[in-house]
Amino acid sequence: MHNWACFLSQKAQTKAGEEAETLLTEACRMFAAAAEIKPKPIILSSWAEAVSFRAVAKSPDESQEADALFKESYELFEKALLATTQDAETARNWALTLMAQAKRKEGTERDALLLDADIRLRSIAAGDDSPQTWFAMARVCSLLRKDVECRKWLDKLIGTDILIKATKQQMADLDNVTSHKWFA
């Protein structure tokens, strides 16, 4: 059931509008059923990601619904992390969800979400040699206008294919540093 829910969630990423929402809603229903049978951290984390995808897809007019979905995803990430403290992927995905919500906000609310993402990423970055975590750190540093630190994390990505595989949306997080000579 978990694998099928993951498939639906991934398929939804290639769709838009009502079709994506239908796939994600069904994936969430299946994750909930799988978690009811066996609440493993990977199921809870995958479910949280699917909920966050639903939140990101909401229009600006649906910000209250999006915020409620973001809150639900944070609660699921927390449950997943309580079940295992060694899950860097769950912590990273939680931070990425915070970043996604921050991009929908302004001012101090935006800054607070980005700082929370930064703290969560830092909690795993020291012990995680994952290029995905380095890229997430670079993105949050750019969004926080910590250009020097962003460069440090981007330098760690040299020799990996992360930037080549990054989506336009992910690369947009680096817009604050792309004008620097060192970025080229």
C-alpha positions, -999 to 999 in steps of 0.1 A, spaced: 0 0 0 29 24 9 46 18 -25 13 24 -44 8 56 -24 43 67 -33 37 60 -69 5 82 -68 23 110 -50 51 109 -76 27 108 -105 9 138 -91 41 158 -94 38 155 -132 2 168 -132 -15 200 -123 -48 213 -110 -77 189 -102 -58 158 -115 -28 164 -92 -51 171 -62 -71 139 -69 -39 118 -70 -24 134 -39 -57 130 -20 -58 94 -29 -21 90 -20 -27 106 14 -57 83 20 -35 53 12 -6 65 34 -31 70 63 -43 34 58 -8 21 57 2 40 88 -29 26 106 -16 -9 99 21 -1 107 31 34 116 67 32 103 87 65 100 90 61 62 53 59 58 47 89 80 74 109 62 61 100 28 26 110 39 39 143 52 55 150 19 23 143 0 4 166 23 30 193 17 27 188 -21 -10 195 -17 -2 227 2 23 240 -23 -2 234 -51 -28 257 -35 -34 291 -50 -27 323 -31 -65 326 -26 -64 293 -8 -37 303 17 -57 293 48 -62 258 34 -26 257 24 -15 267 59 -37 240 74 -21 214 51 14 226 60 5 223 97 -7 187 91 25 179 73 46 192 101 27 171 126 33 140 105 70 148 101 72 152 139 56 118 144 81 103 120 110 118 138 97 107 172 97 72 159 134 75 148 159 102 156 183 90 130 163 99 99 181 127 80 157 124 51 126 131 72 143 161 88 155 174 54 120 170 39 105 188 69 129 217 63 121 218 26 84 220 35 91 249 58 109 266 30 80 260 6 56 276 31 80 305 37 79 313 -1 42 319 3 47 344 32 63 378 37 82 396 64 88 381 99 65 351 92 86 342 62 119 348 81 107 326 110 99 297 87 132 300 69 151 301 102 132 270 114 142 253 82 178 264 87 179 250 122 165 217 112 189 214 83 219 223 105 208 196 130 215 170 103 241 186 81 271 180 103 266 142 103 250 138 68 273 135 38 243 137 15 244 161 -15 207 165 -11 213 180 24 241 202 11 218 215 -17 190 222 8 215 241 30 226 261 0 190 269 -9 180 280 26 212 301 30 204 318 -3 169 325 8 182 339 41 208 360 21 237 342 37 257 344 4 291 333 18 276 303 35 255 294 5 287 293 -16 303 270 10 275 245 5 274 249 -32 312 242 -34 305 209 -16 283 200 -46 311 202 -71 315 168 -87 279 158 -81 249 159 -105 226 176 -80 225 210 -98 221 194 -132 191 174 -119 176 203 -99 142 216 -110 136 253 -120 117 258 -87 147 245 -67 171 266 -87 149 297 -81 158 294 -44 194 304 -55 183 336 -73 198 357 -45 233 344 -53 233 339 -91 246 374 -98 279 367 -79 309 360 -101 316 328 -82 282 314 -91 290 309 -128 
